[in-house]
Amino acid sequence: MSEDKQQKTYRGRIAPTPSGYLHEGHASTFKVAWSRARERNGDIVYRNDDLDKLRCQSEFSQAAMQDLKSLKINWDEGPDCGGEYGPYNQRERADKYTAVLLQLAKEGFVYPCEKSRKEIQSFG
């Protein structure tokens, strides 16, 4: 394996859920992910985990990115700068997820759960 390829194989990810303003604990966790990627000469990806349409707001997403940048946490790919593996807002990937789920179902690899949500929660 070449030296260049070996040095660029690490990809880290930070994926906040923009359902509120960035929490100090999340910022700390993202700092660790960022540091790990940078120490390994790798890339860090910012991906909004914004699948909850009722709770997630672009205001929170923008604020989180600004807060992280003010803490000197930057990324190589993300909703504000693009990249090879976009889109970087999960909601924009829903069609891809649906297509894969339908293909898995077609091939017989999807097994619906017969339990209610209440029954599942009672196991916890």
SVG drawing of the C-alpha trace seen along z (x, -y; Angstrom):
<svg xmlns="http://www.w3.org/2000/svg" viewBox="-49 -32 54 46">
<polyline fill="none" stroke="black" stroke-width="0.4" points="0.0,0.0 1.4,-3.4 2.2,-5.9 -0.3,-8.5 -3.2,-6.0 -2.4,-4.8 -2.5,-8.3 -5.9,-9.3 -7.9,-6.2 -9.3,-7.7 -12.7,-9.4 -14.3,-10.8 -17.8,-12.1 -19.7,-14.6 -23.5,-14.3 -25.5,-16.7 -29.2,-16.5 -30.4,-20.1 -33.3,-19.9 -31.9,-22.5 -28.8,-24.6 -25.5,-22.8 -24.8,-21.3 -21.4,-21.6 -21.1,-17.8 -21.7,-17.4 -19.1,-20.0 -16.6,-18.2 -17.4,-14.9 -17.1,-16.5 -13.7,-18.0 -12.5,-14.4 -13.7,-13.2 -12.1,-16.2 -8.8,-15.7 -8.7,-12.0 -9.2,-12.6 -6.5,-15.4 -4.0,-13.3 -4.4,-10.5 -4.2,-13.0 -7.7,-12.0 -10.9,-13.8 -13.8,-14.9 -17.3,-15.0 -20.2,-17.1 -23.5,-15.5 -26.8,-16.9 -28.9,-14.1 -32.0,-16.0 -34.5,-13.2 -37.0,-14.3 -38.9,-16.8 -41.0,-18.0 -38.0,-18.9 -35.1,-19.7 -34.7,-23.3 -32.2,-24.9 -31.7,-27.7 -30.2,-25.1 -28.1,-23.6 -26.6,-27.0 -26.0,-27.8 -24.2,-24.5 -21.9,-25.0 -21.1,-28.6 -20.5,-27.4 -18.2,-24.6 -16.2,-27.0 -15.8,-29.4 -14.2,-26.6 -11.8,-26.0 -13.5,-22.7 -13.7,-22.6 -14.6,-19.8 -13.6,-18.7 -17.1,-17.9 -20.4,-19.1 -23.7,-20.9 -21.9,-24.3 -18.9,-23.2 -20.0,-20.1 -17.9,-17.1 -17.7,-13.8 -20.2,-11.9 -23.1,-14.4 -25.8,-15.3 -24.8,-16.1 -28.3,-16.6 -29.8,-13.2 -33.3,-14.3 -31.9,-14.8 -30.8,-11.1 -34.3,-9.7 -34.9,-8.6 -31.6,-6.5 -32.6,-4.9 -36.1,-4.1 -34.7,-2.6 -32.3,-0.3 -35.1,0.7 -37.4,1.6 -34.6,3.6 -34.0,5.5 -37.7,6.2 -37.9,7.4 -35.1,9.8 -36.7,11.1 -34.3,9.5 -36.9,7.4 -38.6,8.9 -41.3,6.7 -41.6,6.7 -45.0,7.8 -44.6,6.1 -46.1,2.7 -44.0,-0.2 -45.3,0.1 -44.3,3.8 -40.9,3.0 -40.4,0.2 -41.4,2.5 -38.3,4.7 -36.0,1.8"/>
</svg>
